[in-house]
Amino acid sequence: MEKEAIEKKVKNVLTQIEPYLKADGGGLEYIRLDDDMTVWVKLTGHCANCPHSTQTLKNGIEKTMKSVIPEIKAVEKID
């Protein structure tokens, strides 16, 4: 699958995840998709400083992303 098609899917998945983060006063911003298929996001709102943000990122966002888009290797955050 082409990178552009994967990027479109990534943005779609993030759009579907965001309401769950907003329910807790948080949010996220898509930054980029690297050539190695790592997705970079910025956590915003309460998620930005939450002590559970790494758990949310890895066990929530990354797990969901990989299940929908197997090509994705990781989801990382930019502070």
MODELLER restraints for C-alpha pairs under 7 A, 6 or more apart:
rsr = mdl.restraints
at = mdl.atoms
rsr.add(forms.Gaussian(group=physical.xy_distance, feature=features.Distance(at['CA:7:A'], at['CA:33:A']), mean=6.55, stdev=0.5))
rsr.add(forms.Gaussian(group=physical.xy_distance, feature=features.Distance(at['CA:13:A'], at['CA:65:A']), mean=6.68, stdev=0.5))
rsr.add(forms.Gaussian(group=physical.xy_distance, feature=features.Distance(at['CA:18:A'], at['CA:27:A']), mean=5.93, stdev=0.5))
rsr.add(forms.Gaussian(group=physical.xy_distance, feature=features.Distance(at['CA:18:A'], at['CA:28:A']), mean=6.66, stdev=0.5))
rsr.add(forms.Gaussian(group=physical.xy_distance, feature=features.Distance(at['CA:21:A'], at['CA:27:A']), mean=5.20, stdev=0.5))
rsr.add(forms.Gaussian(group=physical.xy_distance, feature=features.Distance(at['CA:25:A'], at['CA:45:A']), mean=5.99, stdev=0.5))
rsr.add(forms.Gaussian(group=physical.xy_distance, feature=features.Distance(at['CA:25:A'], at['CA:46:A']), mean=5.38, stdev=0.5))
rsr.add(forms.Gaussian(group=physical.xy_distance, feature=features.Distance(at['CA:26:A'], at['CA:44:A']), mean=5.65, stdev=0.5))
rsr.add(forms.Gaussian(group=physical.xy_distance, feature=features.Distance(at['CA:26:A'], at['CA:45:A']), mean=4.27, stdev=0.5))
rsr.add(forms.Gaussian(group=physical.xy_distance, feature=features.Distance(at['CA:26:A'], at['CA:46:A']), mean=4.54, stdev=0.5))
rsr.add(forms.Gaussian(group=physical.xy_distance, feature=features.Distance(at['CA:26:A'], at['CA:47:A']), mean=4.69, stdev=0.5))
rsr.add(forms.Gaussian(group=physical.xy_distance, feature=features.Distance(at['CA:27:A'], at['CA:43:A']), mean=5.87, stdev=0.5))
rsr.add(forms.Gaussian(group=physical.xy_distance, feature=features.Distance(at['CA:27:A'], at['CA:44:A']), mean=4.82, stdev=0.5))
rsr.add(forms.Gaussian(group=physical.xy_distance, feature=features.Distance(at['CA:27:A'], at['CA:45:A']), mean=5.81, stdev=0.5))
rsr.add(forms.Gaussian(group=physical.xy_distance, feature=features.Distance(at['CA:27:A'], at['CA:47:A']), mean=6.49, stdev=0.5))
rsr.add(forms.Gaussian(group=physical.xy_distance, feature=features.Distance(at['CA:28:A'], at['CA:41:A']), mean=6.51, stdev=0.5))
rsr.add(forms.Gaussian(group=physical.xy_distance, feature=features.Distance(at['CA:28:A'], at['CA:42:A']), mean=5.49, stdev=0.5))
rsr.add(forms.Gaussian(group=physical.xy_distance, feature=features.Distance(at['CA:28:A'], at['CA:43:A']), mean=4.37, stdev=0.5))
rsr.add(forms.Gaussian(group=physical.xy_distance, feature=features.Distance(at['CA:28:A'], at['CA:44:A']), mean=5.26, stdev=0.5))
rsr.add(forms.Gaussian(group=physical.xy_distance, feature=features.Distance(at['CA:29:A'], at['CA:41:A']), mean=5.49, stdev=0.5))
rsr.add(forms.Gaussian(group=physical.xy_distance, feature=features.Distance(at['CA:29:A'], at['CA:42:A']), mean=5.02, stdev=0.5))
rsr.add(forms.Gaussian(group=physical.xy_distance, feature=features.Distance(at['CA:29:A'], at['CA:43:A']), mean=6.42, stdev=0.5))
rsr.add(forms.Gaussian(group=physical.xy_distance, feature=features.Distance(at['CA:30:A'], at['CA:40:A']), mean=6.57, stdev=0.5))
rsr.add(forms.Gaussian(group=physical.xy_distance, feature=features.Distance(at['CA:30:A'], at['CA:41:A']), mean=4.65, stdev=0.5))
rsr.add(forms.Gaussian(group=physical.xy_distance, feature=features.Distance(at['CA:30:A'], at['CA:42:A']), mean=6.55, stdev=0.5))
rsr.add(forms.Gaussian(group=physical.xy_distance, feature=features.Distance(at['CA:31:A'], at['CA:40:A']), mean=5.32, stdev=0.5))
rsr.add(forms.Gaussian(group=physical.xy_distance, feature=features.Distance(at['CA:31:A'], at['CA:41:A']), mean=5.04, stdev=0.5))
rsr.add(forms.Gaussian(group=physical.xy_distance, feature=features.Distance(at['CA:31:A'], at['CA:42:A']), mean=6.78, stdev=0.5))
rsr.add(forms.Gaussian(group=physical.xy_distance, feature=features.Distance(at['CA:32:A'], at['CA:39:A']), mean=6.01, stdev=0.5))
rsr.add(forms.Gaussian(group=physical.xy_distance, feature=features.Distance(at['CA:32:A'], at['CA:40:A']), mean=5.29, stdev=0.5))
rsr.add(forms.Gaussian(group=physical.xy_distance, feature=features.Distance(at['CA:33:A'], at['CA:39:A']), mean=4.58, stdev=0.5))
rsr.add(forms.Gaussian(group=physical.xy_distance, feature=features.Distance(at['CA:33:A'], at['CA:40:A']), mean=6.28, stdev=0.5))
rsr.add(forms.Gaussian(group=physical.xy_distance, feature=features.Distance(at['CA:37:A'], at['CA:71:A']), mean=6.69, stdev=0.5))
rsr.add(forms.Gaussian(group=physical.xy_distance, feature=features.Distance(at['CA:37:A'], at['CA:72:A']), mean=4.99, stdev=0.5))
rsr.add(forms.Gaussian(group=physical.xy_distance, feature=features.Distance(at['CA:37:A'], at['CA:73:A']), mean=5.52, stdev=0.5))
rsr.add(forms.Gaussian(group=physical.xy_distance, feature=features.Distance(at['CA:38:A'], at['CA:72:A']), mean=6.18, stdev=0.5))
rsr.add(forms.Gaussian(group=physical.xy_distance, feature=features.Distance(at['CA:38:A'], at['CA:73:A']), mean=5.53, stdev=0.5))
rsr.add(forms.Gaussian(group=physical.xy_distance, feature=features.Distance(at['CA:38:A'], at['CA:74:A']), mean=4.84, stdev=0.5))
rsr.add(forms.Gaussian(group=physical.xy_distance, feature=features.Distance(at['CA:38:A'], at['CA:75:A']), mean=5.69, stdev=0.5))
rsr.add(forms.Gaussian(group=physical.xy_distance, feature=features.Distance(at['CA:39:A'], at['CA:74:A']), mean=6.26, stdev=0.5))
rsr.add(forms.Gaussian(group=physical.xy_distance, feature=features.Distance(at['CA:39:A'], at['CA:75:A']), mean=4.64, stdev=0.5))
rsr.add(forms.Gaussian(group=physical.xy_distance, feature=features.Distance(at['CA:39:A'], at['CA:76:A']), mean=6.21, stdev=0.5))
rsr.add(forms.Gaussian(group=physical.xy_distance, feature=features.Distance(at['CA:40:A'], at['CA:75:A']), mean=5.87, stdev=0.5))
rsr.add(forms.Gaussian(group=physical.xy_distance, feature=features.Distance(at['CA:40:A'], at['CA:76:A']), mean=4.99, stdev=0.5))
rsr.add(forms.Gaussian(group=physical.xy_distance, feature=features.Distance(at['CA:40:A'], at['CA:77:A']), mean=5.52, stdev=0.5))
rsr.add(forms.Gaussian(group=physical.xy_distance, feature=features.Distance(at['CA:40:A'], at['CA:78:A']), mean=6.70, stdev=0.5))
rsr.add(forms.Gaussian(group=physical.xy_distance, feature=features.Distance(at['CA:41:A'], at['CA:76:A']), mean=6.37, stdev=0.5))
rsr.add(forms.Gaussian(group=physical.xy_distance, feature=features.Distance(at['CA:41:A'], at['CA:77:A']), mean=4.90, stdev=0.5))
rsr.add(forms.Gaussian(group=physical.xy_distance, feature=features.Distance(at['CA:41:A'], at['CA:78:A']), mean=6.10, stdev=0.5))
rsr.add(forms.Gaussian(group=physical.xy_distance, feature=features.Distance(at['CA:42:A'], at['CA:77:A']), mean=5.38, stdev=0.5))
rsr.add(forms.Gaussian(group=physical.xy_distance, feature=features.Distance(at['CA:42:A'], at['CA:78:A']), mean=5.10, stdev=0.5))
rsr.add(forms.Gaussian(group=physical.xy_distance, feature=features.Distance(at['CA:42:A'], at['CA:79:A']), mean=6.34, stdev=0.5))
rsr.add(forms.Gaussian(group=physical.xy_distance, feature=features.Distance(at['CA:43:A'], at['CA:77:A']), mean=6.88, stdev=0.5))
rsr.add(forms.Gaussian(group=physical.xy_distance, feature=features.Distance(at['CA:47:A'], at['CA:53:A']), mean=5.79, stdev=0.5))
rsr.add(forms.Gaussian(group=physical.xy_distance, feature=features.Distance(at['CA:62:A'], at['CA:74:A']), mean=6.32, stdev=0.5))
rsr.add(forms.Gaussian(group=physical.xy_distance, feature=features.Distance(at['CA:62:A'], at['CA:75:A']), mean=5.18, stdev=0.5))
rsr.add(forms.Gaussian(group=physical.xy_distance, feature=features.Distance(at['CA:66:A'], at['CA:72:A']), mean=5.59, stdev=0.5))
